Amino acid sequence: MKPLDYEEGGTAVQDVRKNDTNRDRRQSLRNNRFTKSFVKRTIQLLSVNRIMFSVPGSKCIALTFDDGPVAENTTKILGILRQFQIKTSFFINGKNAEKHPDLVRAMHEEGHTVGNHGYNHYHLEDYKGNLVSYFDNIRRAEEIIASITGKRSFLYRPPYGNMDLSIFLPICKMGYRIVFWNFDSNDSFIKNPALLASTIISAAPGPGSIILMHEDYNHTLQALPEILAGLRRKKVRFCSL
């Protein structure tokens, strides 16, 4: 029997290297198939509007308010919207909804959209290593909204807009449409009501814009009448999502 040639460049070494190369190629092909499948599925989800930054084709803009309901502020915001005959969208926290179910009910009954902003307003980083709790947080808020309005909400806005692929696909599979924004009012930073109003009005958000605002800020509440009046002067139309 001819002994195996284990010297560098020998036939046995060449055979081992060839087998390793073939194995690496097969693994690479499997990885490529998985990657292509993942990308294809992600594109499919995006193509059926599972994620929104704006309202394509719309001639109106969508005001959205996060982090409520908040007792006095939300009551006054609803009154202002009623006065201007404007419908908008509220992305509420389940914890706040439990405290103020009457305000959530009023939002719904007055024709506004009630969206899910999670039960707690935690950063995504707080759930690292325990994403099951993140998804439970969404479901818990959904159940509270449904118990108050009699209707399940499948619009979801992640707290702080934090999103990555570890939660994106599972949330889509849960049936939610993820709503972001393409116009930040910056009311988290602009604390002067007059400056906040003039900044938004001068920027003149275009048709299809989704505007991010917060109902728990007093300066946003104070600026809201002028914001709505100023945008109306610019012939802006409003709609809910």
C-alpha angles and dihedrals in degrees: 000000000000111000118240113259107232095168117117107280092017121139095252091053090047091052092051091049091048091052091048091049092050091048091051091049092051091049090047091052091050090050091048091050090051092047093049091047091049093048092046092051092047091051090049090053091049092047093058093054097258087147127041132194094158140359104260115216094011121133093203136063126240119225112205128191122201137199103026170140096104116175107238099017097052092047090053094043090054089050092052092048089049090051092052092039092233128149119211142164129260121200102199136190115237091224091058091043090058089056095046110028090152090063093049089049090050091051091053097042092049091056102258122137116250113208133185119255096169129267094270126027098235131150116254088240089066089067099048108136092016107063091150087073089051092057091043087054089058094046092048091055090046092054092050092050091049093049090054103038100027088233131093117232118218096180110103130185114187115228111264087003088276111163138152136164093268089071103019099077096040091051090050090049089052086063100254129140108218113223122201126158139242096205120055112196087204089222087147087069108023103073098171109092095210093048091046092052095046092047093054095042094048091048088057101201110226131236113295094026121146109211121206117217136153126231095201094068116093092205090056090052091049092048096045100087092052092044091054094043092047094049090046089056086057090054093249115163123211133214140165124243 
